[in-house]
Amino acid sequence: MPRVTVLLTCYNHLDYLPAALDSVRAQTYRDFEIIALDDGSTDGTRDYLAQQTNIQVVFNPVNLGTYGTLNVGLNRANGEYVAVLNDDDLWAPDKLARQVELLDTHPSVGLCHTGGYFINGAGDRTEGNPLGFAWPTFTTGPGLFYLVFENKIIASAALARTALLRDLGGFNEHYFGSGDWEMWWRVAEVSDLGFVPEELTAYRVHGANASHKLEKIWRDDEHLREFFVERINMANFGRDTGEAHGFNWAALGTVKMLNGKTVEARAAYRSSMHYQPLRWKTYARYLLTFAGRHTFRKFL
């Protein structure tokens, strides 16, 4: 059996897919299998995959979405470790080698990810933060507290213990684009998180990224923030619990306002003020809720 299963998720990115697959085949670590998962592509992706050798190909009979597709792959995985690569992203040749080394030497780590950078549709490196956030980094060890503030793991940069993801029930298929964040949280509740501080993953930013579909992402983030409300007290952050609650309630207020739920947004902001009475940004955004959703969005 291979030690690593690579889940190559595919959906209408034929222009980028060959480069993604080539970056897997170029890995210096060779003990892996590739499972290509196509979620109903209509651009020729299926024909391309059918012609490939030395990979398993799964064609979803209907569109399952990102997390339903990942669960199909997770159920088929034979490897001790499982990696995700979206069909528009790229790996450096040593990516798997460095991550397998980390997981082999740190049994307390359930999932690790790598450093990386952003590229554009042409594959050129993009400076700055084209999606509004810097490439996430942290130190190997407990990582749950950091996940309150942002998704600290790019999906294409992740390598996890297959059995752990299965034991946790796999990915939550009710999410559109934030289900990986919720999965990482559940992993971090029961294990450490690892980080390889090398630029080994390239995240491609282009017009078709799921992350550009803001309305769906905002609905996802509202559900995720409500999930965090229930879990933060269980996390035992000690003196940092107030900060975690304060930030999360404020973030929940923001996404509720973006989703047009003004009354609920104000209530969430008031909860944030209770936990962090000196956080001025919360007061500013609370006041903005009285200006209406359009103005609120304009000043974010």
Secondary structure, DSSP 8 states (H G I E B T S, - for coil): --SEEEEEEESS-TTTHHHHHHHHHT-S---EEEEEEESS--SSHHHHHHT-SSSEEEE-SS--HHHHHHHHHHHH--SSEEEEEETT-EE-TTHHHHHHHHHHH-TTEEEEEEEEEEE-TTS-EE-S-TTSS------SB--HHHHTTS----GGG-EEEHHHHHHTTS--TT-SS-HHHHHHHHHHHHSEEEEEEEEEEEEE--TT-GGG-HHHHHHHHHHHHHHHHHHHHHH--GGGHHHHHHHHHHHHHHHHHHTT-HHHHHHHHHHHHHH-TT-HHHHHHHHHGGG-HHHHHHH-
